[in-house]
Amino acid sequence: MQIFAVANDPKTLEEIKTAIQKAAPNAELAGFSLAGDALSAVRDGGLCPDIVFSGIEMPGMSGLVFAATLRKILPDTAVVFVADTPQYVLDAFRVRAANYIISPLTPEDVLTELQELQKGRNELNRLQVRCFGSFEVFWKGEPLKFARRQTKEVLAILVDRRGKACTAEEMILMLWGDADDMDKAKHRIRNFLCDLRSTLGKIGMQNVLIREGTQIAVRPEMLDCDYYRMLEKEDRKAIREFSDEYMSSYSWAEPTRGSLQFQKKP
Protein backbone atom coordinates (compact mmCIF):
# COMPACT_ATOMS: atom_id res chain seq x y z
CA MET A 1 0.00 0.00 0.00
CA GLN A 2 1.23 3.47 -0.86
CA ILE A 3 0.34 6.42 1.40
CA PHE A 4 1.01 10.15 1.02
CA ALA A 5 1.42 12.60 3.91
CA VAL A 6 1.06 16.25 2.86
CA ALA A 7 1.47 19.28 5.16
CA ASN A 8 3.51 22.46 4.87
CA ASP A 9 4.21 22.76 8.62
CA PRO A 10 7.25 20.54 9.41
CA LYS A 11 5.93 19.57 12.84
CA THR A 12 2.50 18.63 11.50
CA LEU A 13 4.02 16.67 8.63
CA GLU A 14 6.20 14.71 11.05
CA GLU A 15 3.18 14.00 13.29
CA ILE A 16 1.19 12.68 10.33
CA LYS A 17 4.09 10.52 9.12
CA THR A 18 4.71 9.13 12.60
CA ALA A 19 1.04 8.18 13.02
CA ILE A 20 1.04 6.44 9.64
CA GLN A 21 4.28 4.56 10.36
CA LYS A 22 2.91 3.28 13.67
CA ALA A 23 -0.40 2.17 12.16
CA ALA A 24 0.99 0.76 8.90
CA PRO A 25 4.72 0.04 9.28
CA ASN A 26 4.85 -1.91 6.01
CA ALA A 27 3.22 0.80 3.90
CA GLU A 28 5.17 2.73 1.28
CA LEU A 29 5.09 6.25 2.72
CA ALA A 30 5.96 9.48 0.92
CA GLY A 31 5.89 12.88 2.63
CA PHE A 32 5.48 16.29 0.97
CA SER A 33 5.53 19.82 2.36
CA LEU A 34 3.74 21.19 -0.70
CA ALA A 35 0.60 19.82 -2.35
CA GLY A 36 2.03 20.74 -5.75
CA ASP A 37 5.01 18.45 -5.14
CA ALA A 38 2.70 15.58 -4.22
CA LEU A 39 0.73 16.12 -7.40
CA SER A 40 3.94 16.17 -9.45
CA ALA A 41 4.93 12.84 -7.89
CA VAL A 42 1.72 11.39 -9.31
CA ARG A 43 1.82 13.09 -12.71
CA ASP A 44 5.55 12.85 -13.41
CA GLY A 45 6.87 10.29 -10.98
CA GLY A 46 4.27 7.59 -11.59
CA LEU A 47 3.31 7.27 -7.91
CA CYS A 48 -0.26 6.12 -7.20
CA PRO A 49 -1.20 6.48 -3.53
CA ASP A 50 -4.02 4.39 -2.14
CA ILE A 51 -4.76 7.04 0.48
CA VAL A 52 -3.57 10.59 1.22
CA PHE A 53 -3.54 12.35 4.59
CA SER A 54 -3.38 16.05 3.80
CA GLY A 55 -3.51 19.43 5.41
CA ILE A 56 -5.73 22.14 3.88
CA GLU A 57 -4.09 25.53 4.28
CA MET A 58 -0.90 25.32 2.26
CA PRO A 59 0.97 27.85 0.09
CA GLY A 60 0.83 27.55 -3.69
CA MET A 61 -1.93 24.94 -3.84
CA SER A 62 -4.45 24.37 -1.07
CA GLY A 63 -5.37 20.89 0.06
CA LEU A 64 -8.85 21.35 -1.38
CA VAL A 65 -7.53 22.16 -4.86
CA PHE A 66 -5.04 19.32 -4.55
CA ALA A 67 -7.77 16.81 -3.66
CA ALA A 68 -10.03 17.93 -6.51
CA THR A 69 -7.15 17.72 -9.00
CA LEU A 70 -5.94 14.36 -7.70
CA ARG A 71 -9.41 12.87 -8.04
CA LYS A 72 -9.41 13.62 -11.76
CA ILE A 73 -6.20 11.58 -12.15
CA LEU A 74 -6.75 8.85 -9.54
CA PRO A 75 -10.46 8.73 -8.74
CA ASP A 76 -10.08 5.77 -6.39
CA THR A 77 -7.48 7.40 -4.12
CA ALA A 78 -8.97 8.29 -0.74
CA VAL A 79 -8.14 11.73 0.67
CA VAL A 80 -8.37 12.35 4.42
CA PHE A 81 -7.95 15.92 5.58
CA VAL A 82 -6.13 16.73 8.82
CA ALA A 83 -6.83 20.26 10.09
CA ASP A 84 -6.61 22.32 13.27
CA THR A 85 -10.23 23.50 13.08
CA PRO A 86 -13.51 22.30 11.52
CA GLN A 87 -13.61 25.45 9.37
CA TYR A 88 -13.33 23.61 6.04
CA VAL A 89 -15.46 20.54 6.76
CA LEU A 90 -18.16 21.34 4.20
CA ASP A 91 -15.60 22.29 1.57
CA ALA A 92 -13.75 19.03 2.21
CA PHE A 93 -16.78 16.87 1.56
CA ARG A 94 -17.63 18.87 -1.54
CA VAL A 95 -14.41 17.51 -3.03
CA ARG A 96 -15.46 14.04 -1.83
CA ALA A 97 -12.96 13.66 0.98
CA ALA A 98 -13.04 10.29 2.74
CA ASN A 99 -12.90 11.99 6.14
CA TYR A 100 -11.97 15.17 8.01
CA ILE A 101 -9.93 14.74 11.18
CA ILE A 102 -9.10 17.41 13.73
CA SER A 103 -5.35 17.27 14.44
CA PRO A 104 -3.33 15.74 15.85
CA LEU A 105 -3.69 12.61 13.73
CA THR A 106 -3.28 9.46 15.81
CA PRO A 107 -2.28 5.92 14.78
CA GLU A 108 -5.82 4.86 15.73
CA ASP A 109 -7.23 7.41 13.27
CA VAL A 110 -4.99 6.07 10.51
CA LEU A 111 -5.89 2.45 11.28
CA THR A 112 -9.60 3.29 11.16
CA GLU A 113 -9.24 4.91 7.75
CA LEU A 114 -7.24 2.00 6.38
CA GLN A 115 -9.82 -0.47 7.68
CA GLU A 116 -12.63 1.50 6.04
CA LEU A 117 -10.69 1.58 2.79
CA GLN A 118 -10.13 -2.19 2.90
CA LYS A 119 -13.73 -2.87 3.90
CA GLY A 120 -15.02 -1.02 0.86
CA ARG A 121 -12.65 -2.92 -1.42
CA ASN A 122 -13.54 -6.31 0.02
CA GLU A 123 -17.17 -5.74 -0.88
CA LEU A 124 -16.38 -5.32 -4.57
CA ASN A 125 -16.99 -8.00 -7.17
CA ARG A 126 -14.14 -9.84 -8.82
CA LEU A 127 -12.68 -8.76 -12.16
CA GLN A 128 -13.46 -11.17 -15.00
CA VAL A 129 -10.37 -12.17 -16.98
CA ARG A 130 -10.25 -14.33 -20.10
CA CYS A 131 -6.87 -15.77 -21.05
CA PHE A 132 -7.94 -18.52 -23.45
CA GLY A 133 -7.78 -17.12 -26.96
CA SER A 134 -6.97 -13.42 -26.79
CA PHE A 135 -6.50 -11.70 -23.43
CA GLU A 136 -9.64 -9.80 -22.42
CA VAL A 137 -10.82 -8.14 -19.22
CA PHE A 138 -14.44 -7.52 -18.25
CA TRP A 139 -16.18 -5.63 -15.49
CA LYS A 140 -19.80 -6.56 -14.83
CA GLY A 141 -20.10 -8.06 -18.30
CA GLU A 142 -18.62 -5.09 -20.17
CA PRO A 143 -15.10 -4.96 -21.67
CA LEU A 144 -12.72 -2.88 -19.58
CA LYS A 145 -11.29 -0.02 -21.64
CA PHE A 146 -7.56 0.67 -21.50
CA ALA A 147 -6.11 4.00 -22.61
CA ARG A 148 -2.95 2.28 -23.85
CA ARG A 149 -2.48 -1.08 -25.50
CA GLN A 150 0.61 -1.87 -23.46
CA THR A 151 -1.14 -1.02 -20.19
CA LYS A 152 -3.41 -3.96 -20.93
CA GLU A 153 -0.38 -6.11 -21.76
CA VAL A 154 1.24 -5.23 -18.43
CA LEU A 155 -1.89 -6.54 -16.68
CA ALA A 156 -1.67 -9.68 -18.83
CA ILE A 157 1.91 -10.24 -17.64
CA LEU A 158 0.83 -9.93 -14.00
CA VAL A 159 -2.14 -12.27 -14.53
CA ASP A 160 0.15 -14.81 -16.18
CA ARG A 161 2.36 -14.84 -13.08
CA ARG A 162 -0.61 -15.73 -10.82
CA GLY A 163 0.29 -13.54 -7.87
CA LYS A 164 4.05 -13.93 -8.16
CA ALA A 165 5.78 -10.55 -7.85
CA CYS A 166 7.23 -9.00 -10.98
CA THR A 167 9.95 -6.38 -11.31
CA ALA A 168 10.19 -3.60 -13.88
CA GLU A 169 13.23 -5.31 -15.38
CA GLU A 170 11.26 -8.52 -15.94
CA MET A 171 8.45 -6.60 -17.63
CA ILE A 172 10.91 -4.78 -19.85
CA LEU A 173 12.46 -8.07 -20.96
CA MET A 174 9.04 -9.54 -21.79
CA LEU A 175 7.78 -6.46 -23.61
CA TRP A 176 10.84 -5.28 -25.50
CA GLY A 177 13.73 -7.65 -24.89
CA ASP A 178 17.02 -5.88 -24.17
CA ALA A 179 16.49 -2.14 -23.66
CA ASP A 180 19.14 0.31 -24.91
CA ASP A 181 18.09 2.90 -22.33
CA MET A 182 17.06 1.10 -19.15
CA ASP A 183 16.12 4.29 -17.27
CA LYS A 184 13.79 5.35 -20.07
CA ALA A 185 12.27 1.85 -20.23
CA LYS A 186 11.66 1.84 -16.46
CA HIS A 187 9.97 5.22 -16.74
CA ARG A 188 7.62 3.81 -19.39
CA ILE A 189 6.81 0.85 -17.13
CA ARG A 190 6.01 3.22 -14.25
CA ASN A 191 3.65 5.14 -16.52
CA PHE A 192 1.92 1.94 -17.62
CA LEU A 193 1.50 0.82 -14.01
CA CYS A 194 0.13 4.20 -12.96
CA ASP A 195 -2.25 4.11 -15.92
CA LEU A 196 -3.29 0.58 -14.93
CA ARG A 197 -3.98 1.59 -11.33
CA SER A 198 -6.00 4.54 -12.58
CA THR A 199 -7.99 2.32 -14.97
CA LEU A 200 -8.75 -0.17 -12.21
CA GLY A 201 -9.47 2.64 -9.78
CA LYS A 202 -12.25 3.97 -11.98
CA ILE A 203 -14.21 0.77 -11.29
CA GLY A 204 -13.11 0.49 -7.68
CA MET A 205 -10.70 -2.39 -8.34
CA GLN A 206 -7.36 -0.70 -7.70
CA ASN A 207 -6.67 -3.21 -4.94
CA VAL A 208 -6.28 -5.97 -7.55
CA LEU A 209 -2.67 -4.79 -7.64
CA ILE A 210 -0.36 -5.27 -4.70
CA ARG A 211 2.99 -3.53 -4.52
CA GLU A 212 5.93 -4.51 -2.34
CA GLY A 213 8.91 -2.21 -2.75
CA THR A 214 9.89 -2.27 -6.41
CA GLN A 215 7.83 -5.36 -7.19
CA ILE A 216 4.18 -5.64 -8.15
CA ALA A 217 1.70 -8.48 -8.43
CA VAL A 218 -2.02 -9.20 -8.75
CA ARG A 219 -4.24 -10.66 -6.05
CA PRO A 220 -5.50 -13.90 -7.69
CA GLU A 221 -8.45 -14.12 -5.29
CA MET A 222 -9.87 -10.92 -6.80
CA LEU A 223 -9.92 -12.36 -10.33
CA ASP A 224 -12.41 -14.71 -11.97
CA CYS A 225 -9.97 -16.16 -14.51
CA ASP A 226 -10.35 -19.17 -16.83
CA TYR A 227 -6.60 -19.85 -16.61
CA TYR A 228 -6.71 -19.97 -12.81
CA ARG A 229 -9.82 -22.18 -12.82
CA MET A 230 -8.18 -24.66 -15.17
CA LEU A 231 -5.19 -24.97 -12.89
CA GLU A 232 -7.51 -25.99 -10.08
CA LYS A 233 -8.08 -29.17 -12.17
CA GLU A 234 -11.49 -29.90 -10.67
CA ASP A 235 -12.97 -27.20 -12.91
CA ARG A 236 -13.71 -29.34 -15.95
CA LYS A 237 -15.51 -26.47 -17.69
CA ALA A 238 -12.34 -24.38 -17.81
CA ILE A 239 -10.36 -27.34 -19.15
CA ARG A 240 -12.88 -27.79 -21.97
CA GLU A 241 -12.72 -24.09 -22.79
CA PHE A 242 -8.98 -24.27 -23.42
CA SER A 243 -8.52 -24.94 -27.15
CA ASP A 244 -4.72 -24.66 -27.28
CA GLU A 245 -4.81 -20.84 -27.42
CA TYR A 246 -3.61 -18.73 -24.52
CA MET A 247 -3.13 -14.94 -24.67
CA SER A 248 -2.64 -15.39 -28.39
CA SER A 249 -1.50 -11.80 -29.01
CA TYR A 250 1.56 -12.08 -26.77
CA SER A 251 4.62 -14.10 -27.78
CA TRP A 252 5.96 -14.13 -24.22
CA ALA A 253 2.92 -16.23 -23.20
CA GLU A 254 4.09 -19.25 -25.25
CA PRO A 255 5.71 -21.11 -22.30
CA THR A 256 2.44 -21.01 -20.34
CA ARG A 257 0.48 -22.15 -23.40
CA GLY A 258 2.81 -25.12 -23.77
CA SER A 259 2.40 -25.99 -20.11
CA LEU A 260 -1.39 -25.89 -20.41
CA GLN A 261 -1.31 -28.09 -23.51
CA PHE A 262 0.73 -30.66 -21.61
CA GLN A 263 -1.62 -30.49 -18.62
CA LYS A 264 -4.71 -31.00 -20.77
CA LYS A 265 -3.41 -34.27 -22.21
CA PRO A 266 -5.32 -37.24 -20.72
C-alpha positions as CSV (number, residue, x, y, z in Angstrom):
1,M,0.0,0.0,0.0
2,Q,1.2,3.5,-0.9
3,I,0.3,6.4,1.4
4,F,1.0,10.1,1.0
5,A,1.4,12.6,3.9
6,V,1.1,16.3,2.9
7,A,1.5,19.3,5.2
8,N,3.5,22.5,4.9
9,D,4.2,22.8,8.6
10,P,7.2,20.5,9.4
11,K,5.9,19.6,12.8
12,T,2.5,18.6,11.5
13,L,4.0,16.7,8.6
14,E,6.2,14.7,11.0
15,E,3.2,14.0,13.3
16,I,1.2,12.7,10.3
17,K,4.1,10.5,9.1
18,T,4.7,9.1,12.6
19,A,1.0,8.2,13.0
20,I,1.0,6.4,9.6
21,Q,4.3,4.6,10.4
22,K,2.9,3.3,13.7
23,A,-0.4,2.2,12.2
24,A,1.0,0.8,8.9
25,P,4.7,0.0,9.3
26,N,4.9,-1.9,6.0
27,A,3.2,0.8,3.9
28,E,5.2,2.7,1.3
29,L,5.1,6.3,2.7
30,A,6.0,9.5,0.9
31,G,5.9,12.9,2.6
32,F,5.5,16.3,1.0
33,S,5.5,19.8,2.4
34,L,3.7,21.2,-0.7
35,A,0.6,19.8,-2.4
36,G,2.0,20.7,-5.8
37,D,5.0,18.5,-5.1
38,A,2.7,15.6,-4.2
39,L,0.7,16.1,-7.4
40,S,3.9,16.2,-9.4
41,A,4.9,12.8,-7.9
42,V,1.7,11.4,-9.3
43,R,1.8,13.1,-12.7
44,D,5.5,12.9,-13.4
45,G,6.9,10.3,-11.0
46,G,4.3,7.6,-11.6
47,L,3.3,7.3,-7.9
48,C,-0.3,6.1,-7.2
49,P,-1.2,6.5,-3.5
50,D,-4.0,4.4,-2.1
51,I,-4.8,7.0,0.5
52,V,-3.6,10.6,1.2
53,F,-3.5,12.3,4.6
54,S,-3.4,16.1,3.8
55,G,-3.5,19.4,5.4
56,I,-5.7,22.1,3.9
57,E,-4.1,25.5,4.3
58,M,-0.9,25.3,2.3
59,P,1.0,27.8,0.1
60,G,0.8,27.5,-3.7
61,M,-1.9,24.9,-3.8
62,S,-4.4,24.4,-1.1
63,G,-5.4,20.9,0.1
64,L,-8.8,21.3,-1.4
65,V,-7.5,22.2,-4.9
66,F,-5.0,19.3,-4.6
67,A,-7.8,16.8,-3.7
68,A,-10.0,17.9,-6.5
69,T,-7.2,17.7,-9.0
70,L,-5.9,14.4,-7.7
71,R,-9.4,12.9,-8.0
72,K,-9.4,13.6,-11.8
73,I,-6.2,11.6,-12.1
74,L,-6.8,8.9,-9.5
75,P,-10.5,8.7,-8.7
76,D,-10.1,5.8,-6.4
77,T,-7.5,7.4,-4.1
78,A,-9.0,8.3,-0.7
79,V,-8.1,11.7,0.7
80,V,-8.4,12.3,4.4
81,F,-7.9,15.9,5.6
82,V,-6.1,16.7,8.8
83,A,-6.8,20.3,10.1
84,D,-6.6,22.3,13.3
85,T,-10.2,23.5,13.1
86,P,-13.5,22.3,11.5
87,Q,-13.6,25.5,9.4
88,Y,-13.3,23.6,6.0
89,V,-15.5,20.5,6.8
90,L,-18.2,21.3,4.2
91,D,-15.6,22.3,1.6
92,A,-13.8,19.0,2.2
93,F,-16.8,16.9,1.6
94,R,-17.6,18.9,-1.5
95,V,-14.4,17.5,-3.0
96,R,-15.5,14.0,-1.8
97,A,-13.0,13.7,1.0
98,A,-13.0,10.3,2.7
99,N,-12.9,12.0,6.1
100,Y,-12.0,15.2,8.0
101,I,-9.9,14.7,11.2
102,I,-9.1,17.4,13.7
103,S,-5.4,17.3,14.4
104,P,-3.3,15.7,15.8
105,L,-3.7,12.6,13.7
106,T,-3.3,9.5,15.8
107,P,-2.3,5.9,14.8
108,E,-5.8,4.9,15.7
109,D,-7.2,7.4,13.3
110,V,-5.0,6.1,10.5
111,L,-5.9,2.4,11.3
112,T,-9.6,3.3,11.2
113,E,-9.2,4.9,7.7
114,L,-7.2,2.0,6.4
115,Q,-9.8,-0.5,7.7
116,E,-12.6,1.5,6.0
117,L,-10.7,1.6,2.8
118,Q,-10.1,-2.2,2.9
119,K,-13.7,-2.9,3.9
120,G,-15.0,-1.0,0.9
121,R,-12.7,-2.9,-1.4
122,N,-13.5,-6.3,0.0
123,E,-17.2,-5.7,-0.9
124,L,-16.4,-5.3,-4.6
125,N,-17.0,-8.0,-7.2
126,R,-14.1,-9.8,-8.8
127,L,-12.7,-8.8,-12.2
128,Q,-13.5,-11.2,-15.0
129,V,-10.4,-12.2,-17.0
130,R,-10.2,-14.3,-20.1
131,C,-6.9,-15.8,-21.1
132,F,-7.9,-18.5,-23.4
133,G,-7.8,-17.1,-27.0
134,S,-7.0,-13.4,-26.8
135,F,-6.5,-11.7,-23.4
136,E,-9.6,-9.8,-22.4
137,V,-10.8,-8.1,-19.2
138,F,-14.4,-7.5,-18.2
139,W,-16.2,-5.6,-15.5
140,K,-19.8,-6.6,-14.8
141,G,-20.1,-8.1,-18.3
142,E,-18.6,-5.1,-20.2
143,P,-15.1,-5.0,-21.7
144,L,-12.7,-2.9,-19.6
145,K,-11.3,0.0,-21.6
146,F,-7.6,0.7,-21.5
147,A,-6.1,4.0,-22.6
148,R,-2.9,2.3,-23.8
149,R,-2.5,-1.1,-25.5
150,Q,0.6,-1.9,-23.5
151,T,-1.1,-1.0,-20.2
152,K,-3.4,-4.0,-20.9
153,E,-0.4,-6.1,-21.8
154,V,1.2,-5.2,-18.4
155,L,-1.9,-6.5,-16.7
156,A,-1.7,-9.7,-18.8
157,I,1.9,-10.2,-17.6
158,L,0.8,-9.9,-14.0
159,V,-2.1,-12.3,-14.5
160,D,0.1,-14.8,-16.2
161,R,2.4,-14.8,-13.1
162,R,-0.6,-15.7,-10.8
163,G,0.3,-13.5,-7.9
164,K,4.0,-13.9,-8.2
165,A,5.8,-10.6,-7.8
166,C,7.2,-9.0,-11.0
167,T,9.9,-6.4,-11.3
168,A,10.2,-3.6,-13.9
169,E,13.2,-5.3,-15.4
170,E,11.3,-8.5,-15.9
171,M,8.4,-6.6,-17.6
172,I,10.9,-4.8,-19.8
173,L,12.5,-8.1,-21.0
174,M,9.0,-9.5,-21.8
175,L,7.8,-6.5,-23.6
176,W,10.8,-5.3,-25.5
177,G,13.7,-7.7,-24.9
178,D,17.0,-5.9,-24.2
179,A,16.5,-2.1,-23.7
180,D,19.1,0.3,-24.9
181,D,18.1,2.9,-22.3
182,M,17.1,1.1,-19.2
183,D,16.1,4.3,-17.3
184,K,13.8,5.3,-20.1
185,A,12.3,1.9,-20.2
186,K,11.7,1.8,-16.5
187,H,10.0,5.2,-16.7
188,R,7.6,3.8,-19.4
189,I,6.8,0.9,-17.1
190,R,6.0,3.2,-14.2
191,N,3.6,5.1,-16.5
192,F,1.9,1.9,-17.6
193,L,1.5,0.8,-14.0
194,C,0.1,4.2,-13.0
195,D,-2.2,4.1,-15.9
196,L,-3.3,0.6,-14.9
197,R,-4.0,1.6,-11.3
198,S,-6.0,4.5,-12.6
199,T,-8.0,2.3,-15.0
200,L,-8.8,-0.2,-12.2
201,G,-9.5,2.6,-9.8
202,K,-12.3,4.0,-12.0
203,I,-14.2,0.8,-11.3
204,G,-13.1,0.5,-7.7
205,M,-10.7,-2.4,-8.3
206,Q,-7.4,-0.7,-7.7
207,N,-6.7,-3.2,-4.9
208,V,-6.3,-6.0,-7.6
209,L,-2.7,-4.8,-7.6
210,I,-0.4,-5.3,-4.7
211,R,3.0,-3.5,-4.5
212,E,5.9,-4.5,-2.3
213,G,8.9,-2.2,-2.7
214,T,9.9,-2.3,-6.4
215,Q,7.8,-5.4,-7.2
216,I,4.2,-5.6,-8.2
217,A,1.7,-8.5,-8.4
218,V,-2.0,-9.2,-8.7
219,R,-4.2,-10.7,-6.1
220,P,-5.5,-13.9,-7.7
221,E,-8.4,-14.1,-5.3
222,M,-9.9,-10.9,-6.8
223,L,-9.9,-12.4,-10.3
224,D,-12.4,-14.7,-12.0
225,C,-10.0,-16.2,-14.5
226,D,-10.4,-19.2,-16.8
227,Y,-6.6,-19.8,-16.6
228,Y,-6.7,-20.0,-12.8
229,R,-9.8,-22.2,-12.8
230,M,-8.2,-24.7,-15.2
231,L,-5.2,-25.0,-12.9
232,E,-7.5,-26.0,-10.1
233,K,-8.1,-29.2,-12.2
234,E,-11.5,-29.9,-10.7
235,D,-13.0,-27.2,-12.9
236,R,-13.7,-29.3,-16.0
237,K,-15.5,-26.5,-17.7
238,A,-12.3,-24.4,-17.8
239,I,-10.4,-27.3,-19.1
240,R,-12.9,-27.8,-22.0
241,E,-12.7,-24.1,-22.8
242,F,-9.0,-24.3,-23.4
243,S,-8.5,-24.9,-27.1
244,D,-4.7,-24.7,-27.3
245,E,-4.8,-20.8,-27.4
246,Y,-3.6,-18.7,-24.5
247,M,-3.1,-14.9,-24.7
248,S,-2.6,-15.4,-28.4
249,S,-1.5,-11.8,-29.0
250,Y,1.6,-12.1,-26.8
251,S,4.6,-14.1,-27.8
252,W,6.0,-14.1,-24.2
253,A,2.9,-16.2,-23.2
254,E,4.1,-19.3,-25.3
255,P,5.7,-21.1,-22.3
256,T,2.4,-21.0,-20.3
257,R,0.5,-22.1,-23.4
258,G,2.8,-25.1,-23.8
259,S,2.4,-26.0,-20.1
260,L,-1.4,-25.9,-20.4
261,Q,-1.3,-28.1,-23.5
262,F,0.7,-30.7,-21.6
263,Q,-1.6,-30.5,-18.6
264,K,-4.7,-31.0,-20.8
265,K,-3.4,-34.3,-22.2
266,P,-5.3,-37.2,-20.7
